[in-house]
Structure formats: structure tokens, C-alpha cells
Amino acid sequence: MVKVKIVRPPSRPSQRSSPRPGPRAGRVRSALAAAVLVLAGTAGALSGPAAVAAPAAPAADPDRTFRITDPRITESSGLAASRAHPGVYWTHNDQDKPLIYGIDSRTGETVATITMRGVGEPRDMEAISVGADGDIYVGDIGDNLNGSWDHVWIYRFPEPKTLADATVDATQYTVKYADGPRDAEAMMVHPTTGRVYIASKNEDGGGLYEGPAELSAGGTNTFTRVGEVPWVTDGAFSPDGKELVLRSYFSARGYVWKNGRLGADHRVRAPIQGQAESVTYTLDGSALMFGTEGTRSQVERVDIEKGGGSSSGAGSAGNGASGDGAGGDGGNITIGAVVLVGAAVLFFGFRRRKQGG
């Protein structure tokens, strides 16, 4: 029997100027909802053999499991492999000043702190991606009230050529959805076309949204729904652009990417993490790196299997509108029950502390 332990990372005061319920409370409720989906059998990715993360490697070996050592990084919400600096990963907190951190996977130490100038104070940065043009894209796209913001933002700046603390001028893009506001945590830039995609987050499944061929800084960029996706906390395109991986709290799925649309989907091995927030491919495409929130959080490597991507089960045709990790063997009740109980204890414990405090 696989034992699962869910650890809620320590909270910190919000820096947003607009009042709204704390994101931690929303995410605890989200974790509980996702756990119910697992028990219901929709998280088929858990029914196969559990992913075994690679052990921490010597400092000289990049792109292996590593731990983020910077005490400033307490809520790592996005992860992207650097194109200019192999072995370095860009990340950020979800509620913070406009700061981006470059982490050396050899040591887990911060080797560059980038301050974005000209973008104001971010509301809820949730995703980061490096585009085909070598620019870094940051998605300030979170909305824990499921549609309270009538617009969100994407920030963009060239990836630094040298690794050092610096202030850069960033371009800010205003984004709206064709079918109205929504919450989202996943933003992906296609590595060959440069087109930006956003996956919305919802207990009943979200949508995949396609941005315009080129983003415009002078007006509103409308993103149009082009596919259905499960519960999503982050996503990433493979370096060759032929596959899209989307992860959730308890599982991950891969989709064949063809002509700008979702194709056949399959389960992807993913570690179970306390607050599963991010995913990216290694620069050479040989593995997926899965990140989580919390102080000294760990980024775990999962190698991609030859001939079958990173999957551990057969694919299915369609647009991938399955539940959170749905498909395959019908779910592992033992794991699902443990996850559900753990999430319930976390949720009701949080409520008792809130009511008593």
C-alpha cells in the first residue's frame, strides 16, 4: 500500500492591494475537491506504478532532482528550463513583487534574481515559460475567485545572457477570454510557433485557450477556447513541440500536439507532492521536472520512457476532456482513500484554526 502524506506549506501575508479570500484557503478546498475526483476513479494515473523520483545527485550533475535553497522562494508556482543556460530553471512566487529567480539545478541555489520593470505589482503570478524567441513569458493569470478579474496579464522580457541580479524592462500584455473571466494557473508558449496558450482551472474541468498569433502591447489580447482539459495547475510543451503535458494536484496527462490542437492523450508518471504546482521539460527533452510550493521545496525529475513518452498507460483518442488524470485502470481505491482522508484532515483542521483564531 502506498502511503501519501500531504503537507501544507507555511502561509505568508498576501501582498495584493485588492481584498479577497486568501489563496491558501482556496487551494486547500481545491485539493479536497481533487482528492474526491481521485477516489471517484477519475485519477487513473495513480492506478499504475507510482513514479519514482530520481535521488538527489552530486552538485556537478544538472537536471536532476534538486531542492530550492533560497528562503525567499516560499511559493514556487511556475517552472521553466532556461534555453540560454543549460541546467538553470526559472521560477517565481505566486504573490510577490515582480521578481523572477534563476535556480541552478546542480546546487539548488539562486544564481540570478531578475526584477521586472514597467509591469506594476503582480496580482497572482502562476506560470512561466521560455518562448521560441528566447524571451521569458510570465503569466499573472491566477484568480481564486473564479472570475473576479475582468482581465489578467502576461509579462515578457528577453532571457538574460548572463546570470546575475538585474533589472529588466518587461512588456505587459492585457489578456481577456472570449467566453468571460476565469481562474488559470497554466500558461505555455509553443517552442516553434511562439503562440501562447492558457489552460483554465476548474473542478469540473477547464478549457485550453489559444492566444493571437502575436501578442499586442497596445490593446487587449483575446484568448479563444480551443479544447477541453482536466483540472490543471501547470503545463509544458516538449522541446520539439509535439506533445503537451498538463499536471494537476495528483496526476499528469500528455497530449499529442498537432496543428495547434490536442490529440490522443495518455497518462504521464508524476510524483505526489504536497502542493503540486509546476512542470517543465528538461532542455534536452529527456525528462520532466515537477515542482511544488513551500520553503526549500523540491523539484523532482521523472525520466521519459523510450517509445512511449513519459506515459505509463495506453493513450486514448479525442481532445482529452477527461477528469483529473482519468483513464486507464479505473483508479486505485487504496491510494484514493488515503489522499481523501489526508485532504479532509487538512481542510477541516484549517477551518478549526481559522474559526478559533
N, C-alpha and C positions, 0 to 999 in steps of 0.2 A: 504493500500500500504506500503510495506517495504522500508524504506529509507536506502540507503547504502552509507556510506562515506568512501572513500579511502584516507588514509593519507600516504604520502611518508615519511619514516623516514629520519632523517638528514644524510647527506653523510659525509664521512671522507676520508682522503687521503689513497690511496692504498699503501700497504707495499710490493707489488710484485717488484721483480727486473726486470722482463721482461715487456716491454711496451705492452699495449693492451687497447682496449676501456674499460672505467670504467664499472664495473658490474652493477652500478645503472642504467645507460642508457640502458643496455641490458635488465634489469629486468623491466624497465618501458615499453619498447617495448613488452616484454613478457606478461605483464599484459594487455596491449592493445589487443594483439592477443588473449589472453584467454578470454577477455571480448567479442570479436567478436564471439567466439565459444559459449559463453553463449547466446547471442542474437540470434544466429542461431538455438538455441534449443538443443544444444548438452550437455548443463549442466542441465540435468534433475533433479539432486539432489536439485536444487534450487526451483523446482516447488512444492515440498512438503512443509509442515510446517517448518519454519526456526528453526534451532537449538537454544535452549535457554541455554546459558552457566550458570553454577551454580554461584551464587553470591559469592563474597569473603567470606571465612569462618574464624572463630576465629583462632588465631595463633596455638592453640593446635591441630587443626584438619588437618591432612596431606592429600595429594592427592586431594585437592580442587583447584578451580581457584585461582591463585596467580599472583603477579606481581614481576618481577625480579628487585631487587633494586640496584644491582651492576652497577655503572656508566661505568665500563669497558666493559660491555656486551651491545654493541650497534647493533650488527647484529647476534643475536642468530639464527643459521642456522640448528642446529640439536638438538634433544632432546631424551634422553633415561632414563628410570626408573632404578635406582640402584637396583641390586639384593642383595647387602650386607647391604644396609642402606635404609630400607623402608621409603618412603616419600621424598627421595632425588632424584633429577633429574640432569643428566649431560648434559651440553651444551657447546657451543664454538662459537666464532665469525667466519665468513667465510674467512676473510683476516686478519691474525693475526700471532703473534708468536705462537709457539706450546703449547698453553695453553688450558686446559680443566677446566671448572668450575662446582663444585657441589653445587646445589641450594636446600635449604630446603624449601619444599612446604608449610610448616607451617608458615614461615615468609617471604619467598621470598629472604632471604639473602644468600650470598655465604658462605658456610661452609668449602670449600676446593678448593684450586687452584693448579692444577696439571700441572707441566711443563714436557713436553716430551723431553727426551734427546736422541740424536742419530738419529734424523729424518730431520735435516736441517730446512729451513724456508718453511712452508707450502705455497702452491700457492693459493688454494681455497678450504678450508675445508667446506664441505656441509652436512655431515651426521655423526651420531654416534649411536652405538648400543652396547648392552651388550650381549655377547655370552653365550652359554650353559656352557662353561668352566669358566665363571666368569670373562673373560677378557673384556676390553673395546676396541672396534674397532672404529677407526675414519677414515672417508672417505674423503681424499683430492682428490676429483673426479670432481670438477667443471671445466667447460671450456666454458666460454661465447662466444668464437669464433667458437663453434660447430665443434671442431676437430683440434685445433691448437696444442694440446699436443699429441705426439705420445705415451705417457704413463701417467698414473696417479698413485697415491699411496694410500695404506691403512696402517694405523699405529695401533699397538696393544700393550696393556700392561695390567697386572693384575689389577683388580679393587682394590683400596686401602682398607685395612681392617679397617683403622681408618680415620676419616675425619679431615684432617689438610693439610696445604700447604706443598707440597712435590715435589721433582724432581724424576722422574722415568725413567728407561731405557725402551725405546719402540722399538719394532721391526718394520721395514719398509718393506713393500711388494710392488714390482713393478707390475702394472696391465695394461694389454692391452686387447682390444676387438677383437674377432675373425674376425669381419667384419669392422674393422677400427675405428679410434678415434671418440669420440662423447662427448657431454655435458651430465652431470648427476648430480643429487642432492640427490638421494635416495639410501641408502645402508642399507641392512637388513641382520642380522645374524639369521639363524633359531635357535630357542631356544632348540631344541632337537638334530638335526643333526650337528649343528655348521657350516653349509655351508653358504657361503657369497653370497648374490645376490645384483645386482645393477640394478636400473631402469633408463634408459636414458630419457632425456627431449627434446621434440621436439614439435613444433606447430601442426604437422600432426600426433602426436602420437609417442610414444617411444617403446623401447624394454625392456624386462626383461632378464637380463644376469645372468648366473649361473657360479660361480667360481669353481675351482677344489675342490675335496673332502677335501684336506688340502692345505692351502697356503704355499708357499715356499719362504723363505727369500733369497735363493741363486740363483734364476732365475726369469724369467718372468711368471706371473700368467695370463693365458689367460681365459677370461670370454666369454662364448658362449651364443648366443641369444636363449632363450627357450620359449618366449611368447611375445605377443603384449600388450601394456598398453597405457592408455591415457596420456595426459600431466601430469607429476608427479614432485612435489617438495620435497616429502619425503614419507617414508613408514615405516610400522612396522608389525612384526608378533605378533599374540596373544600369551600370555604366554604358551598356550598348543600347539602352532604351527599349529593349524588347520585353521587359517584364516590369510590372508594378507590384510592390509589396505593401500591404496595408496591415498595421498591427492594431490590436485592441488591448484591454487590460489583461486578458488571459490567453490570447491566441494571435495568430497571424495568418494571412492568406496571400497567395501570389496569383497574379492575373497576367495572362498573355496580353501584350500591348500591341495592337495592330491598327494602323490607320487612325490613330488618335482615339481608340475606343477599347473598352475592356473586352477581353476574350475569355477563353477557358480559364477556370480558376482551380486552385489546388491548395491543400494545407501546407503551411510552412512551419518548420520547427522553430519554436520560440521559448525562451526561458520564462518561468513565472517569476515576476518581480513585484516588489511591494507597491510601486506606483508606476506601472508600465507606461512610459511617456513617449519614447522616441525610437527611431530605427533609421539606419542608413547602410548602404553598401560600402565595403572597403573600396579603395580607389581601383584595385585590380579586379573587382567583382568576384573574388573568391569566397567571400563570406559576408554575413550580415552582422552589424553591430547594434545591439539592443541596449537602450539607456533607460534610466529610471530617475525619480526625484529623490531628494534627501541630501543631507550633508555627507560628504565622502561617498557619494553614490557610485555604483559600479556599472561600467559599460561591458556587456558580455558579448563575446564573439560566438557565432554559430556558423560553422563551415557549410558551404553549399555543396550538396551531393552531386556527384558527376552524373550527367544524363537526366537528372530529374530536378534541376534547380535546387532549392532548399526545402523541397517538399518531403513529406513523409506519408503521402497518400495519393490516390489517383485523382486526376482533375475531372471537372465536370463542365459541360458546355454551358454557355449563357453569359449573362452580364454580371454574374457574381452577386446577385441580390439575395444572398443567404444571410443567416443570422451571424452572431458573433462567433466566427470560427466554425460555422456549420458545415456539415458534410461528412462523408466517410462512415465511421463505425457507430455513430449514434451516441457518442459521449460516454465518459467513464463516470459512473454514478459515485464511486468512492471519492475520486478527486473532486467532483462537483459538490458533493456533500460537505467535504472539508472546506472548500472555498466558500460555500454559502454560509456555513457556521462561522467561519472566521470573519467574513464580511459583516454578518449580523452582529457579532460581538463588538466589532469596531464601530459600527453605526450606532448601536444603542448606547455604547459606552460614551461615544461623543455627545449624544443627546443628553445623557445624565450629567456630564461635566458642564455642558452649556447651560442646562437648567439650574444647576447648583451654583454656577459661577456668576 
